[in-house]
């Protein structure tokens, strides 16, 4: 009987720890509706790209969700989750998919913080 009490207590503690992490996450769409300002593209502590989204008193780090971006008429970049940029020949890429893809963002827009919700992943509280 005492063993089951310990397991129950451990499960409750893990549940509370998980809830505290979930409570700090926000969606980019919700933050944008609340007039949070989007900063320039930066690297997070783990090396991945994202933006600091703030309203003065609250700050969130919103991760980049795009894996490709157009740089210019000849070049694209592939973006890894660890923050590495890989040059991609745009003509070759577009030939393989049948033409330009309007859902792929411009690298300059990402850098300047002009993002669409589809380009942004989860937002976690910044410390």
Beta strands, then each sheet from edge to edge (+ up, - down):
strand 1: 25-26
strand 2: 37-43
strand 3: 49-54
strand 4: 59-64
strand 5: 68-70
strand 6: 75-79
strand 7: 85-89
strand 8: 105-106
strand 9: 120-125
sheet 1: 1+ 9- 4+ 3- 2+
sheet 2: 7+ 6- 5+ 8+
end
